[in-house]
Amino acid sequence: MRVRDLGEFGLIARIERAASRVSTGSGVVLGIGDDGALVRARAGEDVVVTTDAFVEGVHFRWRNESPRTVGRRALVANLSDLAAMAARPLGFTLSLVAPPALEVKRVDGLVAGLVHEAERHGCPLVGGNVAAGGETSLSITALGAVARGKALTRRGARAGDRLCVTGVLGVAALDRARAERAGGPGALRGGAAPGDGPGAGPGARTRRLHRSLGRPRGRRRPPAGAGRAGARSR
């Protein structure tokens, strides 16, 4: 089945059904289904807004990544911005552009990836838009809240401050480069990745890369909480 077979409203309904499994919490006053969403921060909080776009052929290629991975990466990019400013997630909107001939199962995969991260980080989908276009793209706007005066900004750094990061710097770019070289996501999921070398074990470095890319196993606390923890330690 193709996107054109569903039509605009059929596609919206399909996305809404998938997104409904994520609890909206007290921060969402009005979610999907109206002209706009209503979100509410707590007394004494500022609202943080961040936007990122994921464009086919620029940020991802279907032959190299599964739709689910693309969806996860798209939302995590926004969540990391909220975390960097010590904000807790409130919700996000999605503007999806899809070619009419795009297979619906790819849209389902994208949304499944988004919902996975939304559930994990408590950041529900609260609205958005769908449109037809020549290439697939996801534009996400994430909303968060931070205690007034406690946001961690780039201009707030001072001499003597510690600079902290989570994960491994550059690993997303490296993972994509390996996928390009290996010829698709299947090469990264099976066997050893290019460059693993003798003695690395089947896919050892690939598994480490994937864990660094937001696929942790048994981690008690999502990395998105690191910014809030840092703000509390100031």
C-alpha positions as CSV (number, residue, x, y, z in Angstrom):
1,M,0.0,0.0,0.0
2,R,1.2,3.5,-0.9
3,V,0.6,6.8,0.9
4,R,-1.6,8.0,-2.0
5,D,-3.9,5.0,-1.2
6,L,-4.5,6.4,2.3
7,G,-4.9,10.0,1.5
8,E,-4.2,12.9,3.9
9,F,-6.8,12.2,6.5
10,G,-6.2,8.4,6.4
11,L,-2.5,9.0,7.0
12,I,-3.2,11.5,9.9
13,A,-5.5,8.9,11.5
14,R,-2.9,6.2,11.2
15,I,-0.2,8.4,12.8
16,E,-2.6,9.4,15.6
17,R,-3.5,5.8,16.4
18,A,0.2,4.9,16.7
19,A,1.0,8.0,18.8
20,S,-1.9,7.4,21.2
21,R,0.1,4.8,23.2
22,V,2.3,7.5,24.7
23,S,0.8,9.1,27.8
24,T,0.3,12.8,27.5
25,G,0.8,13.6,31.1
26,S,-0.3,16.8,32.9
27,G,1.8,19.1,30.6
28,V,-0.5,18.5,27.6
29,V,-3.8,20.3,27.9
30,L,-4.9,19.7,24.4
31,G,-3.2,17.3,21.9
32,I,-3.8,16.0,18.4
33,G,-7.1,17.0,16.7
34,D,-7.5,20.7,16.9
35,D,-6.1,23.8,15.2
36,G,-3.2,23.8,17.7
37,A,-2.0,22.0,20.8
38,L,-2.0,23.5,24.3
39,V,0.9,22.7,26.6
40,R,1.4,24.0,30.1
41,A,4.6,24.4,32.0
42,R,4.6,24.4,35.8
43,A,4.6,27.7,37.7
44,G,8.1,29.2,37.7
45,E,9.2,27.5,34.5
46,D,10.2,28.8,31.1
47,V,9.3,27.0,27.9
48,V,12.1,25.8,25.6
49,V,11.5,25.3,21.9
50,T,13.8,23.5,19.5
51,T,13.4,22.5,15.8
52,D,15.3,20.0,13.6
53,A,14.7,18.6,10.1
54,F,15.5,15.2,8.7
55,V,15.6,15.2,4.9
56,E,15.9,12.1,2.7
57,G,19.2,12.1,0.7
58,V,20.7,14.6,3.1
59,H,20.3,13.2,6.6
60,F,19.3,9.6,5.8
61,R,18.9,7.2,2.9
62,W,16.4,4.4,2.8
63,R,18.9,1.9,1.6
64,N,21.2,2.4,4.6
65,E,18.8,2.8,7.5
66,S,15.6,1.2,8.6
67,P,12.6,3.5,8.9
68,R,12.4,2.9,12.6
69,T,16.0,4.1,13.1
70,V,15.3,7.2,11.0
71,G,12.3,8.0,13.3
72,R,14.3,7.5,16.4
73,R,17.2,9.6,15.3
74,A,14.9,12.4,14.2
75,L,13.3,12.8,17.6
76,V,16.5,12.2,19.6
77,A,18.1,15.1,17.8
78,N,15.5,17.4,19.3
79,L,15.5,15.7,22.7
80,S,19.2,16.2,23.0
81,D,18.8,19.9,22.5
82,L,16.2,20.0,25.3
83,A,18.6,18.0,27.5
84,A,21.5,20.3,26.7
85,M,19.4,23.2,28.2
86,A,18.4,21.1,31.2
87,A,14.7,21.0,30.1
88,R,12.2,18.2,30.7
89,P,10.2,17.3,27.6
90,L,6.6,18.4,27.3
91,G,5.7,17.2,23.8
92,F,6.6,17.5,20.1
93,T,5.0,18.3,16.7
94,L,5.7,16.5,13.5
95,S,5.6,17.9,10.0
96,L,5.9,15.0,7.6
97,V,6.4,15.4,3.9
98,A,6.0,12.1,2.0
99,P,6.0,11.2,-1.7
100,P,2.6,9.8,-2.8
101,A,4.4,6.6,-4.0
102,L,6.1,6.0,-0.6
103,E,5.2,2.7,0.9
104,V,3.0,3.0,4.0
105,K,5.1,0.5,5.9
106,R,7.9,3.0,5.8
107,V,5.7,5.6,7.3
108,D,4.7,3.1,9.9
109,G,8.4,2.4,10.7
110,L,9.2,6.1,11.0
111,V,6.3,6.6,13.4
112,A,7.2,3.5,15.4
113,G,10.7,4.9,15.9
114,L,9.3,8.3,17.0
115,V,6.8,6.6,19.4
116,H,9.6,4.5,20.9
117,E,11.7,7.5,21.8
118,A,8.6,9.5,22.8
119,E,7.5,6.8,25.2
120,R,11.0,6.4,26.6
121,H,11.5,10.1,27.3
122,G,7.9,11.1,28.1
123,C,7.5,13.4,25.1
124,P,4.2,12.7,23.4
125,L,3.2,13.8,19.8
126,V,0.8,16.7,20.3
127,G,0.1,17.8,16.7
128,G,1.6,18.4,13.3
129,N,1.0,18.3,9.5
130,V,1.3,16.0,6.5
131,A,2.0,17.1,3.0
132,A,3.0,15.5,-0.4
133,G,6.5,16.1,-1.8
134,G,9.2,14.7,-3.9
135,E,11.3,13.4,-1.0
136,T,10.6,12.3,2.5
137,S,11.3,14.7,5.3
138,L,10.5,15.0,9.0
139,S,10.5,18.4,10.6
140,I,10.1,18.1,14.4
141,T,9.6,20.9,16.9
142,A,10.1,19.8,20.5
143,L,8.8,21.7,23.6
144,G,10.3,21.5,27.0
145,A,10.2,23.2,30.3
146,V,13.0,24.3,32.7
147,A,13.0,26.1,36.0
148,R,13.2,29.9,35.5
149,G,16.8,31.0,35.4
150,K,18.2,27.5,35.4
151,A,18.5,26.9,31.6
152,L,22.0,25.8,30.6
153,T,22.9,28.2,27.7
154,R,26.0,28.4,25.5
155,R,26.5,31.9,26.8
156,G,26.4,30.8,30.4
157,A,29.8,29.0,30.4
158,R,32.5,30.5,32.6
159,A,36.1,29.8,33.1
160,G,36.6,26.8,35.4
161,D,33.2,25.2,34.4
162,R,33.3,21.5,33.5
163,L,32.2,20.7,29.9
164,C,30.3,17.4,29.9
165,V,29.0,15.2,27.0
166,T,27.1,12.0,26.9
167,G,27.8,9.1,24.5
168,V,30.6,9.2,22.0
169,L,31.3,12.4,19.9
170,G,31.0,11.7,16.2
171,V,29.5,8.3,16.5
172,A,26.3,9.0,14.5
173,A,28.4,10.3,11.5
174,L,30.6,7.2,11.8
175,D,27.7,4.9,11.9
176,R,26.2,6.5,8.8
177,A,29.6,6.3,7.0
178,R,29.9,2.6,7.9
179,A,26.4,2.0,6.5
180,E,27.3,3.7,3.3
181,R,30.4,1.6,2.9
182,A,28.8,-1.6,3.9
183,G,25.9,-1.1,1.5
184,G,22.9,-0.9,3.8
185,P,21.6,-1.5,7.3
186,G,21.7,-5.3,7.0
187,A,25.5,-5.2,6.9
188,L,25.5,-3.4,10.2
189,R,23.1,-5.8,11.9
190,G,24.8,-9.0,10.9
191,G,28.5,-10.1,11.2
192,A,31.4,-7.8,11.7
193,A,31.3,-4.3,10.4
194,P,33.9,-3.0,8.0
195,G,37.0,-2.1,9.9
196,D,36.3,-4.3,12.9
197,G,39.4,-6.3,12.2
198,P,40.5,-9.7,13.4
199,G,39.6,-10.7,16.9
200,A,36.9,-8.0,17.3
201,G,34.2,-10.7,17.3
202,P,31.1,-10.7,15.1
203,G,29.8,-7.2,15.0
204,A,31.4,-6.2,18.3
205,R,32.2,-2.6,17.3
206,T,28.8,-2.3,15.5
207,R,27.0,-3.3,18.7
208,R,29.0,-0.7,20.7
209,L,28.1,1.9,18.0
210,H,24.4,1.1,18.2
211,R,24.4,1.2,22.0
212,S,26.0,4.7,21.7
213,L,23.4,5.7,19.2
214,G,20.6,5.5,21.8
215,R,19.9,1.8,21.9
216,P,21.0,1.2,25.5
217,R,20.3,-2.1,27.2
218,G,19.2,-2.1,30.8
219,R,20.1,1.5,31.4
220,R,18.1,2.8,34.2
221,R,18.1,6.5,33.3
222,P,17.8,7.9,29.8
223,P,20.7,10.1,28.8
224,A,18.3,13.0,28.3
225,G,18.2,13.4,32.1
226,A,21.9,14.3,32.2
227,G,21.3,18.0,31.5
228,R,18.8,18.3,34.3
229,A,21.2,16.5,36.6
230,G,23.9,19.0,35.6
231,A,21.7,21.9,36.3
232,R,20.9,20.7,39.8
233,S,24.6,20.4,40.6
234,R,25.3,24.0,39.8
